[in-house]
């Protein structure tokens, strides 16, 4: 084989391998970035879920108090009007 043929063969092997390695490193970088963003999103969602749980619990407390007031009023009404 001549030098030109060896050089052509070397280029034909090295260039695709180099591009493959570069592509794999870009894929790895992208994968790491996505994992970091997903981790941040998980933390945000967990915080929002916790806030919603607290709001829901507070809402149930308000509803329970309102029901208790209505029950008290009903008892008073029955005592006053249905002796």
C-alpha positions in Angstrom: 0.0 0.0 0.0 1.2 3.4 -0.8 1.4 6.3 1.7 -1.6 8.0 0.2 -3.7 4.8 0.5 -2.7 4.4 4.1 -3.5 8.0 4.8 -6.9 7.6 3.1 -7.6 4.5 5.1 -6.5 6.1 8.4 -8.7 9.1 7.7 -11.6 6.8 6.8 -11.3 5.1 10.2 -10.3 8.0 12.4 -12.9 10.6 11.3 -16.0 8.4 11.9 -14.6 7.2 15.3 -13.8 10.7 16.3 -17.4 11.8 15.4 -18.8 8.9 17.3 -16.8 9.7 20.4 -17.9 13.4 20.1 -21.5 12.4 19.7 -21.3 10.1 22.7 -19.9 12.8 24.9 -22.6 15.2 23.7 -25.2 12.6 24.6 -23.7 12.1 28.0 -23.7 15.9 28.6 -27.3 16.1 27.5 -28.2 13.2 29.7 -26.5 14.7 32.8 -28.3 18.1 32.1 -31.6 16.4 31.8 -31.1 14.5 35.1 -30.2 17.7 36.9 -33.3 19.5 35.5 -35.5 16.5 36.4 -34.1 16.6 39.9 -34.9 20.3 40.2 -38.4 19.7 38.9 -38.9 16.9 41.4 -37.9 19.2 44.3 -40.2 21.9 43.0 -43.1 19.5 42.6 -42.6 18.0 46.0 -42.6 21.5 47.6 -45.8 22.4 45.7 -47.4 19.2 46.7 -46.6 19.8 50.4 -48.1 23.3 50.1 -51.2 21.9 48.6 -51.5 19.3 51.3 -51.3 22.0 53.9 -53.9 24.1 52.1 -56.2 21.1 51.8 -55.8 20.2 55.5 -56.6 23.9 56.4 -59.6 23.7 54.2 -60.9 20.6 55.9 -60.4 22.2 59.3 -62.5 25.2 58.1 -65.2 22.8 56.8 -65.3 20.8 60.0 -65.7 24.1 62.1 -68.5 25.2 59.8 -70.2 21.9 60.2 -69.8 22.1 64.0 -71.4 25.6 64.0 -74.3 24.4 61.9 -74.8 21.4 64.2 -74.8 23.8 67.2 -77.3 26.1 65.5 -79.5 23.1 64.7 -79.5 21.9 68.3 -80.4 25.4 69.5 -83.2 25.6 66.9 -84.6 22.2 67.9 -84.5 23.2 71.6 -86.2 26.5 70.9 -88.9 25.3 68.4 -89.4 21.6 68.9 -89.8 21.1 72.7 
